[in-house]
Amino acid sequence: MKILLKVLSAVIIFNSTIAAQLIISNGGADYNINFDATLSGVNEGQFNGTGFSPSPSGGQLNSNAWAVSGASDGTLIYGGTQTTGDFARGVSTGNVTDGGIYAFNVLPSNNTFGIQPSTNDFTSGTVTLRILNSTAGSIIDPTPK
């Protein structure tokens, strides 16, 4: 069963010396992580499932903001590089069996971040997005969706 994710978990970082790709600078604004285009540097163009790097090529996610555990090919730490195997399964329209991270194409020009669990991959694991709060207040969503 594939699990489509926008974000599995988020870690709020309040230290401004930490590198983060999503920087919350306006407490009254909505922020959206869009895997189809660059938004506040969250990814370099449309995510195409080719891995993670601290200096990402087109279609990769920036590892300064993402950490991943639970893959049989190892873990991704902040600032690390994982561009093969479980971390880079590419684009798929679904019906995959190999465990790993994919860019699932749900509509033309509309990819989403997804994980295909398998016996050895992501039967337990985490995906964490590091966010920098540069406002003076707390980050909350007063209107649940």
Residue frames as qw, qx, qy, qz and C-alpha x, y, z in Angstrom:
[[0.000, 0.891, 0.455, 0.000, 0.00, 0.00, 0.00],
 [0.429, 0.343, -0.039, 0.835, 1.45, 3.35, -0.92],
 [0.277, -0.750, -0.418, 0.431, 1.29, 6.17, 1.52],
 [0.325, 0.647, 0.171, 0.668, 1.06, 9.62, -0.02],
 [0.478, -0.578, -0.345, 0.564, 2.41, 12.32, 2.20],
 [0.168, 0.924, 0.017, 0.342, 2.56, 16.04, 2.24],
 [0.111, 0.597, -0.626, 0.490, 4.65, 15.86, 5.42],
 [0.686, -0.254, -0.679, 0.066, 4.81, 13.00, 7.95],
 [0.537, -0.696, -0.325, 0.350, 6.09, 15.10, 10.77],
 [0.281, 0.798, -0.057, 0.531, 7.47, 18.57, 11.29],
 [0.628, -0.398, -0.320, 0.588, 10.02, 19.87, 13.71],
 [0.043, 0.967, 0.113, 0.224, 9.86, 23.52, 14.62],
 [0.699, -0.050, -0.159, 0.696, 13.30, 25.05, 15.02],
 [0.122, -0.965, -0.229, 0.039, 13.62, 28.40, 16.75],
 [0.527, -0.566, 0.262, 0.577, 17.39, 28.95, 16.45],
 [0.482, 0.832, -0.015, -0.274, 18.12, 31.24, 13.50],
 [0.070, -0.653, 0.703, 0.273, 21.53, 29.64, 12.88],
 [0.589, 0.091, 0.803, 0.019, 19.88, 26.41, 11.73],
 [0.146, 0.185, -0.596, -0.768, 19.51, 25.98, 7.97],
 [0.444, 0.399, 0.745, -0.297, 15.89, 25.48, 7.00],
 [0.170, 0.198, 0.639, 0.723, 14.22, 25.61, 3.65],
 [0.211, -0.719, -0.537, -0.388, 10.85, 26.78, 4.90],
 [0.253, -0.041, -0.394, 0.883, 11.19, 29.98, 6.87],
 [0.156, -0.773, -0.610, -0.078, 8.06, 31.25, 8.59],
 [0.319, 0.054, -0.116, 0.939, 8.50, 35.02, 8.59],
 [0.340, -0.223, -0.090, -0.909, 4.90, 36.21, 8.72],
 [0.154, 0.071, 0.886, -0.432, 2.73, 34.78, 11.47],
 [0.522, 0.413, 0.340, -0.664, -0.45, 35.80, 9.64],
 [0.481, 0.469, -0.522, -0.526, 0.37, 34.11, 6.33],
 [0.952, 0.032, 0.263, -0.154, -0.45, 30.61, 5.10],
 [0.014, -0.610, 0.744, 0.274, 2.52, 28.50, 3.98],
 [0.927, 0.227, 0.148, -0.260, 2.13, 25.63, 1.55],
 [0.356, -0.445, 0.751, 0.334, 4.73, 23.03, 0.65],
 [0.754, 0.545, 0.039, -0.364, 4.22, 22.41, -3.04],
 [0.660, -0.266, 0.624, 0.323, 6.15, 19.55, -4.64],
 [0.630, 0.617, 0.429, 0.195, 5.36, 20.91, -8.11],
 [0.360, 0.788, -0.020, 0.500, 7.36, 24.14, -8.04],
 [0.452, 0.095, -0.449, 0.765, 9.87, 26.05, -5.97],
 [0.377, -0.811, -0.265, -0.359, 8.30, 27.65, -2.89],
 [0.408, -0.850, 0.293, -0.158, 10.56, 29.45, -0.45],
 [0.205, 0.610, -0.764, 0.031, 13.31, 27.09, -1.62],
 [0.798, -0.206, 0.459, -0.333, 11.50, 23.98, -0.35],
 [0.802, 0.064, 0.530, 0.267, 12.60, 22.10, -3.45],
 [0.104, -0.473, 0.458, 0.746, 14.41, 22.87, -6.65],
 [0.421, 0.150, -0.561, -0.697, 11.65, 22.80, -9.26],
 [0.853, -0.127, -0.149, -0.484, 9.18, 19.96, -9.55],
 [0.513, -0.429, 0.728, -0.151, 10.05, 17.08, -7.22],
 [0.748, 0.361, -0.433, -0.350, 10.93, 14.06, -9.36],
 [0.942, -0.292, 0.119, -0.113, 12.02, 11.52, -6.77],
 [0.748, 0.488, -0.325, 0.311, 15.76, 11.68, -7.48],
 [0.710, -0.162, -0.450, 0.517, 16.88, 12.02, -3.90],
 [0.355, -0.926, -0.120, 0.054, 18.19, 14.52, -1.37],
 [0.677, 0.207, -0.106, 0.698, 21.26, 16.71, -1.34],
 [0.284, -0.680, -0.249, 0.629, 22.45, 19.83, 0.54],
 [0.090, 0.485, -0.332, -0.804, 22.99, 21.37, -2.93],
 [0.638, 0.321, 0.687, -0.136, 20.07, 19.82, -4.80],
 [0.071, -0.032, 0.659, 0.749, 19.87, 19.40, -8.54],
 [0.512, -0.017, -0.202, -0.835, 16.53, 19.99, -10.25],
 [0.770, -0.148, -0.490, -0.381, 13.89, 17.67, -8.82],
 [0.577, -0.074, -0.690, 0.430, 15.74, 16.79, -5.60],
 [0.451, -0.848, -0.224, -0.167, 14.83, 17.93, -2.11],
 [0.198, 0.703, -0.455, 0.509, 17.30, 19.90, -0.04],
 [0.741, -0.227, -0.596, 0.209, 18.63, 17.73, 2.80],
 [0.155, 0.204, -0.414, 0.873, 19.34, 20.78, 4.95],
 [0.498, -0.169, 0.123, -0.842, 15.59, 20.70, 5.61],
 [0.892, -0.042, -0.215, -0.395, 14.74, 16.97, 5.39],
 [0.142, -0.411, 0.883, -0.179, 15.74, 13.91, 7.44],
 [0.839, 0.047, -0.297, -0.454, 14.54, 10.35, 6.76],
 [0.233, -0.358, 0.884, -0.188, 14.80, 7.08, 8.66],
 [0.753, 0.136, 0.511, -0.392, 13.43, 3.59, 7.99],
 [0.718, 0.583, -0.289, -0.247, 14.98, 2.78, 4.62],
 [0.959, -0.142, 0.153, 0.190, 17.01, -0.40, 4.17],
 [0.652, 0.538, -0.043, 0.533, 19.60, 1.73, 2.32],
 [0.435, -0.022, -0.363, 0.824, 20.33, 3.73, 5.49],
 [0.096, -0.809, -0.460, 0.353, 19.20, 7.06, 6.86],
 [0.328, 0.632, 0.134, 0.689, 19.28, 10.63, 5.64],
 [0.400, -0.568, -0.358, 0.624, 20.59, 13.11, 8.18],
 [0.153, 0.962, 0.131, -0.185, 20.20, 16.87, 7.81],
 [0.029, 0.849, -0.442, -0.287, 22.81, 18.01, 5.29],
 [0.572, -0.195, 0.770, 0.203, 23.47, 14.47, 4.03],
 [0.420, 0.410, -0.494, -0.641, 23.28, 13.11, 0.50],
 [0.513, 0.108, 0.849, -0.066, 21.09, 10.21, -0.63],
 [0.419, 0.514, -0.248, -0.706, 20.51, 10.12, -4.40],
 [0.409, 0.194, -0.833, -0.318, 20.14, 6.40, -5.16],
 [0.229, -0.125, -0.951, 0.167, 18.14, 3.35, -4.13],
 [0.173, -0.602, -0.755, 0.193, 15.35, 3.75, -1.58],
 [0.124, -0.625, -0.206, 0.743, 15.81, 7.53, -1.48],
 [0.186, 0.498, -0.357, -0.768, 15.48, 8.05, -5.24],
 [0.496, 0.235, 0.835, 0.027, 12.84, 5.80, -6.81],
 [0.084, 0.057, 0.535, 0.839, 11.85, 8.44, -9.38],
 [0.480, 0.109, 0.027, -0.870, 8.44, 9.36, -10.75],
 [0.003, -0.155, -0.982, -0.111, 5.59, 6.85, -10.78],
 [0.466, -0.250, -0.258, -0.808, 1.86, 6.89, -11.38],
 [0.703, -0.312, 0.385, -0.509, 1.43, 4.15, -8.77],
 [0.986, 0.070, -0.028, -0.145, 1.27, 0.37, -8.52],
 [0.338, 0.650, -0.638, 0.237, 4.91, 0.14, -7.40],
 [0.910, -0.329, -0.251, -0.020, 6.28, -2.67, -5.26],
 [0.639, 0.190, -0.354, 0.656, 9.87, -1.60, -4.55],
 [0.422, -0.784, -0.348, 0.294, 10.08, 0.14, -1.19],
 [0.476, -0.037, 0.049, 0.877, 11.29, 3.72, -1.20],
 [0.074, 0.655, 0.216, -0.720, 10.59, 7.37, -1.80],
 [0.381, 0.408, 0.655, 0.509, 8.78, 8.32, -5.00],
 [0.211, 0.259, -0.022, -0.942, 7.40, 11.35, -6.73],
 [0.319, 0.412, 0.854, 0.010, 3.91, 10.03, -7.42],
 [0.091, 0.005, -0.361, -0.928, 2.38, 11.76, -10.43],
 [0.243, 0.405, 0.773, -0.424, -1.28, 12.23, -9.50],
 [0.471, 0.809, 0.312, -0.164, -2.19, 14.50, -12.44],
 [0.656, 0.513, 0.073, 0.549, -0.22, 15.96, -15.34],
 [0.249, 0.552, -0.250, 0.755, 2.42, 18.31, -13.86],
 [0.569, -0.606, 0.152, -0.535, 1.27, 17.42, -10.34],
 [0.644, 0.130, -0.706, 0.262, 3.72, 15.31, -8.34],
 [0.593, -0.706, 0.115, -0.370, 3.44, 14.55, -4.66],
 [0.037, 0.519, -0.809, 0.273, 5.94, 13.14, -2.18],
 [0.898, -0.166, -0.071, -0.401, 5.20, 9.50, -1.45],
 [0.180, -0.474, 0.853, -0.128, 6.57, 6.41, 0.23],
 [0.853, 0.035, -0.415, -0.313, 6.03, 2.81, -0.79],
 [0.515, -0.533, 0.626, -0.244, 6.62, 0.65, 2.29],
 [0.773, 0.235, -0.570, -0.147, 7.88, -2.90, 1.84],
 [0.886, -0.321, -0.312, 0.124, 9.11, -5.72, 4.06],
 [0.700, -0.151, -0.163, 0.679, 12.46, -3.95, 4.62],
 [0.202, 0.215, 0.078, 0.952, 11.53, -0.33, 3.96],
 [0.247, -0.241, 0.040, -0.938, 9.44, 2.10, 5.97],
 [0.559, -0.422, -0.701, -0.132, 7.49, -0.49, 7.94],
 [0.435, -0.806, -0.237, 0.324, 8.63, 1.86, 10.64],
 [0.535, 0.166, 0.132, 0.818, 10.29, 5.15, 9.81],
 [0.063, -0.806, -0.297, 0.508, 10.13, 8.92, 9.82],
 [0.413, 0.503, 0.259, 0.714, 10.25, 11.84, 7.43],
 [0.308, -0.736, -0.328, 0.506, 10.98, 15.15, 9.16],
 [0.340, 0.713, 0.182, 0.586, 10.85, 18.65, 7.70],
 [0.443, -0.375, -0.299, 0.758, 12.85, 21.28, 9.57],
 [0.073, 0.832, 0.371, 0.405, 11.11, 24.67, 9.74],
 [0.371, -0.032, -0.290, 0.881, 12.55, 27.95, 10.97],
 [0.142, -0.856, -0.496, -0.026, 10.17, 30.24, 12.86],
 [0.413, 0.133, -0.083, 0.897, 11.57, 33.76, 12.45],
 [0.289, -0.704, -0.274, -0.588, 8.49, 35.42, 13.92],
 [0.080, -0.412, 0.571, -0.706, 8.21, 36.54, 17.52],
 [0.706, -0.156, 0.287, -0.628, 5.27, 34.20, 18.19],
 [0.532, -0.069, 0.843, -0.046, 4.22, 30.58, 18.11],
 [0.308, 0.141, -0.677, -0.654, 3.28, 28.80, 14.92],
 [0.378, 0.222, 0.809, -0.391, -0.29, 27.54, 15.19],
 [0.155, -0.207, -0.678, -0.688, -3.20, 26.80, 12.91],
 [0.290, 0.084, 0.519, -0.800, -6.28, 28.29, 14.60],
 [0.731, 0.276, 0.035, -0.623, -8.63, 26.86, 11.96],
 [0.476, -0.166, 0.854, 0.128, -8.21, 23.08, 11.59],
 [0.482, 0.365, -0.426, -0.674, -8.90, 21.86, 8.08]]
